[in-house]
Every structure is written in structure tokens, then in C-alpha cells.
Amino acid sequence: MPTQDELEPVVTNLVEKLLPQLDADNSGDIDRQEFNMLGDYITAQFCALQGGDRKDLTGADGTAGLASVAQQMYAEAKEVNLLKHKKQKGHTQYFGGQILRYSSERLVNLGAFDTIRGTVFMSFELWIKVGFLSLVFLTGAVLCKYVFGATRTDKSADIIDFQDLKGFLTPLEALLAFFAGLYLQQILDRWWTIRSDGIGGVCNSVADLSLAIAGLCHGDSRAEKNLRKIVTRYGLLAHALIYLQAQEKMDGEGDAEAWGDLVERNLVMNKEVKILQKLKRKSEAVWGWIISYLEFCMHPQAGQDEALIPDDRLEQLTDICREGRNASSLVSLHLECQLPLPYVHLIALVVNLYQVVLALVSGMVCVAAYETTDPSKFGTQVLIVQIIQFILYCIIYQGILETAEKMTNPLGLDDIDFPQFYIHHTLQSEVKAIFNTSTNLPWVKKKES
């Protein structure tokens, strides 16, 4: 039987869930109609529990129903459905809305020309920018043809020297290459730190904690199962909260949907939601629950002859939890502390200035090359090369800017962001594998039933 300490949060949840049903109008009295409504509610919840439909156990407000509240405390976190999330789009594999895998071998060959999904070519903003620059291109062409051309005194001479115009862009291109390369390197370093030391650090800490507990608890008792379930659930909750905080779904009054989803996935209880909602650093706070529960398991509970975890392991487990908390904090630090505004503004200004100047000059060069009377200047050739240069440089530099901007917060919902649910699935599978092997030791002979 569950102990009083184990039942206390469950009973509290039951009372909180039943109270609105008992007194729907908040009058302080329960009339006949309200009592009948309570009976209907309990009947519906019982039928949902018997039918096994988890969706029917959730109320309209996104919170768990009566039947599910009793199952929450030591419920296993719901597993991610691979078939539901994994999709193949063209030559790219997606998990949810994020890119999971692609063939790099194919990209370095001719596959780069027919790969569209997941690339900068799918950006609507990029083509808006190219359209604007095309208007600037036409403006330069009109100026060269009708303004500069109209003031010529010698109609046999060239309108302007397009070679000088092309030379004007050379210093700006060198400056842009230096700034853009440095900026992109910083963004990549920041992105990799969030992935390896941040998200990777949280996952490693959860797995290391599971490994340490697996080495101590080999039994199949209810208390040991509860320990494994809670550590797994809290570890996955800490991971999930990082993404929700980065997506700003945990701040404000509109967070009910996010919390309802976590409850639906058995990652958090209603009572825990009320505690976490008041906190700022939610993911980091969960590690406090983990170490507190582990310390709780270092003391014999009712019905136990000895503690689940030896008390001399507290320092080791605390170090693992500290690493997990540090990893969560590292992600928050990188997302909250952006690169300096003057630096980012300067980079964006240089790129945009270059694109506008390139478009304007390209329009003028093309008209001047077309109107040239000197065959030695290869006017048609210059015109074609300049158009190609204009299109390629505008797309490439705009693609770099947009990709870098998406990488500043890789925990969002963009297609190039980290595949949250796949990482969740991988972590949960690893933890389950560790716990399963700890209870199935090949060198220990099982008792015959």
C-alpha cells in the first residue's frame, strides 16, 4: 500500500479537482443540482479510466481529470510516437518541425542544386529582400540611362566608365568578408555551446544520474520503481522546460496550453505546476527537486527495512545534479545575454549597405555595358557577369544573415532548430535501457517461480 507521504500530493490534487465540481457557483452550499453534476462527472471519469483513453481524462481547461490525478505521482512519462513525428520531405528527414537528418554526401555533389527544403531558398523574407533589391537595381539602370545619359555632350562616348564603378565595390567587399566571417564564426561557436554543453549537458546529467541509481537499485520493488520513474520524469521535465522558456511559453497568462501539454505527457503534476509557475528559472529549479528526492530516499520509509540509497552517495549525486543545473543555466545565459547590439547592428548595416550599393551599381553597370561603343570592353559579357554577381551575392549574404539570426536561438520552432522531441525520445530510451539492464543482471540467477 502507498504510504501517507506518497498519497498526500495525490489527495491534495483530488480535493483541488473536486472542489469546483462540488460548489460550481462558489456559493458555499452544495444544492441538489450540483450534487447530481458531481455524480455525472465521477461516472464520466470512471468510464474514461476503464476505456484507457488518456485524452478523455483531461478537462477542457487542459488540466488532468479526476481519474488521471490518482495516476500522476509515479506515472511514467509518456513516450514520443516516432511514427507520428518522423517524416520524409524530399531528401530531408524531419522529426516534428525540425530537420533531423540529411545527406551531406549528396550535398557536396550535384544534389546541392535540387535541394530546396530546409534551405534559405524556402525563406519568404529572402525573396522579399531580393525583390526590393531588384527595384534598386532598376533605379540604378534608369538613373544611368536617363539622367547621366541625358547630360552627355558627346553621344559617341560611353555614358559612364563601368570599370570604375566595379572597382568601387572592391574595398566594401573586403570589409564585408571580414565582418561577416567573424560574425558567423561567433554564432556557430555559440550555437555549438548551447547544443553540446547546454542541452547535451542536461541529457548527460540525467543519464549519469540514472546510471548511478541503476548501480544501487537492482530490485523490482514498488519503492525502487517509483524512484526510477520520478528521476526519469523530473529529468525529462527539466529538458522540456528549457525549450518552453526559450520559446517564451512559460511567461504570462497564456501558459496554460504549455502546462496542459506537460501534464498530458505525464511530465508534471498539477501541484508541481502551481509551484513552478511562480518561479523564473523553472528548468534549473527542477534539479532542486531531484536532489531533494534523492536525499529523501537515503532514509528508510514506512514499510522499509533500509534506505534505497546509501547516504554516503549524496556528494556524488549532488555533483551530477549540479552539472545538470549548470547546463540548464548555461542555455538560459546564452539566450538571455545576446551579442552586443552595436556589433550586430554594424554587421547587419554593412551587409544591407553592400546589398543596396551592389544593386544600384549593378543597374548602372549593366546599362553602361549595354550602351558602350567600345568593342574592346566586352559590354555584353560585363552585363551578364554583373547580373549573375548581383543575384548570387544578394542571395548568399541575405541567407547568411537569416541563418545566423535563426541560430541565435536554436531552441525555437524553426526547421533548423534542435529536434526537441527526438532528443526527448533518445534520452528517455537511454534511461529506460539503463534501468532495464539494472534489473536484469545476466550473472544473477533468477529464482524459479
C-alpha positions in Angstrom: 0.0 0.0 0.0 1.2 3.6 -0.6 2.5 5.5 2.4 0.8 8.6 3.7 3.6 10.8 2.4 3.1 9.3 -1.1 -0.6 9.8 -1.0 -0.6 13.4 0.3 0.0 15.1 -3.0 -2.5 12.8 -4.7 -5.2 13.6 -2.1 -4.4 17.3 -2.4 -4.9 17.1 -6.2 -8.2 15.2 -5.8 -9.5 17.9 -3.4 -8.5 20.7 -5.8 -10.1 18.9 -8.7 -13.3 18.0 -6.9 -13.9 21.4 -5.2 -15.2 23.2 -8.4 -17.5 20.2 -9.1 -18.9 20.3 -5.6 -19.5 24.0 -5.5 -19.8 25.2 -9.1 -21.3 28.6 -8.3 -18.9 29.3 -5.3 -21.9 29.9 -3.1 -20.5 27.9 -0.2 -23.5 25.5 -0.3 -24.0 22.3 -2.4 -27.5 22.0 -3.8 -29.2 19.0 -5.3 -28.2 20.0 -8.9 -24.6 20.4 -8.0 -24.6 17.1 -6.3 -26.0 15.4 -9.4 -23.4 17.1 -11.5 -20.7 15.6 -9.3 -22.1 12.2 -9.8 -22.1 12.6 -13.6 -18.5 13.8 -13.5 -17.3 10.9 -11.5 -19.1 8.5 -13.7 -17.6 10.0 -16.9 -14.1 9.9 -15.3 -14.6 6.2 -14.3 -15.6 5.3 -17.8 -12.6 7.1 -19.3 -10.3 5.3 -16.9 -11.9 1.9 -17.8 -11.6 2.7 -21.5 -8.0 3.7 -21.3 -8.4 6.8 -23.4 -5.9 9.3 -21.9 -7.5 12.3 -23.8 -10.8 11.7 -22.0 -9.0 12.1 -18.7 -8.2 15.7 -19.4 -10.5 18.5 -18.7 -11.5 21.3 -21.1 -9.0 23.6 -19.3 -6.1 21.3 -20.2 -5.6 20.1 -16.6 -5.8 16.4 -15.6 -9.2 15.0 -14.7 -10.1 13.1 -11.5 -9.3 9.7 -12.9 -5.8 10.8 -14.1 -4.9 12.7 -10.9 -4.7 9.4 -8.9 -2.3 8.1 -11.5 0.1 11.1 -11.7 2.5 10.8 -8.8 4.5 7.9 -10.0 3.3 7.8 -13.6 5.8 7.1 -16.3 6.5 9.9 -18.8 4.6 9.3 -22.0 6.9 8.1 -24.8 7.2 10.1 -28.1 5.4 8.4 -31.0 8.1 8.0 -33.7 5.7 7.3 -36.5 3.7 10.5 -35.6 6.7 12.8 -35.7 9.1 11.4 -38.2 8.5 12.5 -41.8 10.4 12.4 -45.0 10.2 15.6 -47.1 12.2 15.3 -50.3 15.7 14.2 -49.5 15.5 15.6 -45.9 14.2 13.7 -42.8 12.2 15.8 -40.3 11.2 15.0 -36.7 8.3 17.2 -35.8 9.0 20.5 -37.5 12.8 20.3 -37.2 15.4 18.8 -39.6 16.7 15.5 -38.2 19.0 14.1 -40.9 20.1 15.0 -44.4 22.7 13.5 -46.8 25.9 15.6 -46.6 27.5 13.3 -49.2 24.7 14.2 -51.6 25.0 17.9 -50.9 28.7 18.1 -51.8 27.9 16.7 -55.2 25.2 17.7 -57.6 22.5 17.2 -55.0 23.1 20.8 -53.8 21.3 22.1 -56.9 18.0 20.3 -56.4 17.8 20.5 -52.6 15.2 23.2 -51.7 13.5 22.1 -48.4 15.2 23.2 -45.3 17.5 25.7 -47.2 17.5 29.5 -47.4 15.6 29.3 -50.7 12.4 28.5 -48.7 12.7 31.8 -46.8 9.9 34.2 -47.8 11.8 37.1 -46.3 14.8 36.4 -48.5 12.7 36.7 -51.7 11.1 39.9 -50.4 14.6 41.3 -49.9 15.6 40.2 -53.4 12.5 41.9 -54.8 13.4 45.1 -53.0 17.0 45.0 -54.3 15.7 44.3 -57.8 13.8 47.6 -57.6 17.1 49.3 -56.5 18.8 47.6 -59.5 16.2 49.1 -61.8 16.5 52.5 -60.2 20.3 52.4 -60.9 19.6 51.4 -64.5 17.1 54.3 -65.0 19.5 56.8 -63.5 22.3 55.7 -65.7 20.1 55.7 -68.9 18.0 58.8 -68.5 19.9 61.0 -66.0 23.6 60.5 -66.7 22.9 59.7 -70.4 20.8 62.8 -70.9 23.6 65.1 -69.9 26.1 63.7 -72.4 27.6 66.2 -74.8 29.4 63.5 -76.9 26.9 60.9 -78.0 29.6 58.7 -79.3 31.3 58.3 -75.9 30.3 55.9 -73.2 27.7 57.1 -70.6 30.0 56.2 -67.7 33.1 54.1 -67.1 31.6 50.9 -65.7 35.1 49.6 -64.9 35.4 52.4 -62.3 32.0 51.5 -60.9 33.0 47.9 -60.4 36.3 48.9 -58.7 34.3 51.0 -56.3 32.8 47.8 -54.7 36.1 46.0 -54.1 37.0 47.7 -50.8 33.4 47.2 -49.5 33.5 43.5 -50.4 36.8 43.0 -48.5 35.3 44.7 -45.4 32.1 42.7 -45.6 34.0 39.4 -46.0 36.0 40.1 -42.8 33.0 41.2 -40.7 30.6 38.5 -42.0 33.1 35.7 -41.5 33.9 36.8 -37.9 30.2 37.2 -37.0 29.2 33.8 -38.5 32.0 32.1 -36.6 30.8 33.6 -33.3 27.3 32.5 -34.0 28.4 28.9 -34.8 30.5 28.8 -31.6 27.5 30.0 -29.6 25.2 27.5 -31.3 27.5 24.6 -30.6 28.0 25.6 -27.0 24.2 25.6 -26.4 23.9 22.2 -28.1 26.9 20.3 -26.6 27.4 21.9 -23.2 23.8 23.1 -22.7 21.3 20.6 -24.0 23.9 17.9 -24.2 25.0 18.6 -20.6 21.4 18.3 -19.3 21.0 14.9 -21.2 24.3 13.7 -19.9 23.4 14.6 -16.3 20.1 12.8 -16.5 21.7 9.7 -18.0 24.6 9.8 -15.4 22.1 10.1 -12.6 20.2 7.1 -13.9 23.4 5.2 -14.2 24.3 5.9 -10.6 20.9 4.9 -9.4 20.9 1.8 -11.5 24.1 0.7 -9.8 22.4 1.0 -6.4 18.9 -0.3 -7.0 18.6 -3.7 -8.7 15.3 -4.7 -7.3 11.8 -4.6 -8.6 10.0 -3.4 -5.5 7.4 -0.6 -5.7 9.7 1.9 -3.9 12.6 1.2 -6.4 10.2 1.5 -9.4 8.9 4.8 -8.0 12.5 6.1 -7.6 13.3 5.3 -11.2 10.0 6.8 -12.5 10.5 10.1 -10.6 14.1 10.6 -11.6 13.2 9.9 -15.3 10.2 12.2 -15.1 12.0 15.1 -13.5 14.9 14.7 -15.8 12.7 14.9 -18.9 10.8 17.8 -17.3 14.0 19.8 -16.9 14.8 19.2 -20.5 11.3 20.1 -21.8 11.2 23.3 -19.7 14.4 24.7 -21.3 12.6 24.8 -24.7 9.4 26.2 -23.4 11.3 29.0 -21.6 13.3 29.7 -24.8 10.1 29.9 -26.8 8.6 32.3 -24.1 5.7 30.0 -23.5 6.2 29.9 -19.7 5.8 33.7 -19.1 2.5 35.4 -18.8 -1.1 34.3 -18.5 -1.1 32.4 -21.8 1.0 29.5 -20.5 -2.0 27.2 -19.7 -1.6 25.4 -23.0 2.1 24.7 -22.4 1.4 23.4 -18.9 -1.5 21.3 -20.1 0.7 19.7 -22.7 3.3 18.8 -20.0 0.5 17.3 -17.8 -0.8 15.4 -20.7 2.7 13.9 -21.3 2.9 12.9 -17.6 5.9 15.1 -17.1 4.5 17.2 -14.3 1.7 17.1 -11.7 -0.9 19.8 -11.1 0.6 20.6 -7.7 4.0 20.9 -9.2 2.7 23.2 -11.9 1.4 25.7 -9.2 4.9 25.7 -7.7 6.8 26.1 -10.9 4.5 28.8 -12.3 5.8 31.2 -9.7 9.4 30.7 -10.5 11.7 32.3 -13.1 14.3 29.6 -13.7 12.0 26.6 -13.9 14.3 24.1 -15.5 17.1 24.9 -13.0 14.6 24.6 -10.1 13.6 21.0 -11.1 17.2 19.9 -10.3 16.4 21.0 -6.7 13.5 18.6 -6.6 15.7 15.8 -8.0 18.4 16.1 -5.4 15.9 16.6 -2.6 14.0 13.5 -3.6 17.3 11.5 -3.7 18.2 12.7 -0.2 14.7 11.7 0.9 15.4 8.2 -0.5 18.5 8.0 1.7 16.3 7.5 4.8 14.2 4.3 5.4 10.5 5.0 4.7 7.4 3.3 6.2 7.5 -0.4 5.4 11.2 -0.4 4.5 14.0 -2.0 6.5 16.7 0.1 4.9 17.1 3.2 2.7 17.0 2.8 -1.1 20.2 4.9 -1.5 23.2 4.9 0.9 23.7 8.3 2.5 27.4 8.3 1.5 26.3 8.7 -2.1 24.9 12.2 -1.5 28.0 14.0 -2.6 28.3 12.1 -5.9 24.6 12.5 -6.8 24.8 16.2 -5.8 27.7 16.7 -8.2 25.7 15.2 -11.0 22.7 17.4 -10.2 25.0 20.4 -10.0 26.3 19.7 -13.5 22.7 19.4 -14.8 21.7 22.7 -13.2 24.8 24.3 -14.6 23.9 23.1 -18.1 20.4 24.4 -17.8 21.7 27.7 -16.6 24.2 27.9 -19.4 21.4 27.7 -22.0 19.4 30.4 -20.2 22.6 32.6 -20.0 23.3 32.4 -23.7 19.7 33.1 -24.7 19.2 36.0 -22.3 22.6 37.5 -23.0 22.8 38.5 -26.7 25.7 39.6 -28.6 26.3 43.4 -28.2 23.7 45.5 -30.1 26.3 47.9 -31.7 28.3 44.9 -33.1 25.2 43.1 -34.5 23.8 46.3 -35.8 27.1 47.2 -37.5 27.3 43.7 -39.2 23.7 44.0 -40.4 24.2 47.6 -41.6 27.4 46.7 -43.6 25.6 43.7 -45.2 22.5 45.7 -46.1 24.5 48.7 -47.3 26.6 46.5 -49.5 23.5 44.9 -51.0 21.9 48.2 -51.8 25.1 49.7 -53.2 25.6 46.5 -55.2 22.1 46.6 -56.6 22.4 50.3 -57.5 25.8 49.9 -59.1 24.9 46.7 -60.9 21.9 48.5 -62.6 24.2 51.3 -63.7 27.0 48.9 -64.9 24.5 46.9 -66.9 23.2 49.9 -68.8 26.6 51.3 -69.3 27.9 48.0 -70.6 24.9 47.7 -72.9 25.4 51.2 -74.3 29.2 51.1 -74.7 30.6 51.9 -78.1 34.0 50.4 -77.4 34.1 46.8 -78.6 37.3 46.1 -76.5 35.3 46.5 -73.3 33.1 43.4 -74.0 29.9 45.1 -72.9 27.6 42.1 -73.3 30.0 39.9 -71.3 30.2 42.5 -68.5 26.4 42.9 -68.4 25.8 39.1 -68.0 28.5 38.7 -65.3 27.2 41.7 -63.4 23.6 40.3 -63.3 24.9 36.9 -62.1 27.0 38.6 -59.4 24.1 40.7 -58.2 21.8 37.8 -57.8 24.3 35.4 -56.2 25.7 37.9 -53.8 22.4 39.2 -52.7 21.0 35.7 -52.0 24.2 34.4 -50.3 24.7 37.3 -47.9 21.0 37.5 -47.1 21.0 33.8 -46.5 23.9 34.1 -44.1 22.1 36.9 -42.2 18.9 34.9 -41.9 20.6 31.7 -40.9 22.7 33.4 -38.3 19.6 35.0 -36.8 17.8 31.7 -36.5 20.9 30.1 -34.9 20.9 32.7 -32.1 18.0 30.8 -30.5 18.2 27.2 -31.6 15.5 26.1 -29.2 12.7 27.6 -31.1 10.3 26.2 -33.7 12.3 26.9 -36.9 13.2 24.0 -39.1 16.9 24.3 -38.3 16.4 24.3 -34.5 17.2 21.4 -32.3 14.7 18.5 -32.7 13.3 18.7 -29.2 11.1 15.6 -29.3 13.7 13.4 -30.9 16.2 14.4 -28.2 13.5 13.7 -25.6 12.9 10.3 -27.1 16.6 9.4 -27.3 17.1 10.5 -23.6 14.1 8.5 -22.4 15.1 5.4 -24.3 18.7 5.6 -22.9 17.4 6.0 -19.3 14.9 3.1 -19.8 17.7 0.9 -21.2 19.9 1.6 -18.2 17.2 0.9 -15.7 16.1 -2.3 -17.6 19.5 -3.8 -17.6 20.0 -2.9 -13.9 17.0 -5.2 -13.0 18.1 -8.0 -15.5 21.6 -8.9 -14.5 22.9 -11.8 -16.6 25.3 -13.1 -13.9 22.5 -13.3 -11.3 20.4 -16.5 -11.5 16.7 -15.7 -11.2 14.5 -17.6 -8.8 12.2 -20.1 -10.4 8.5 -19.3 -9.8 
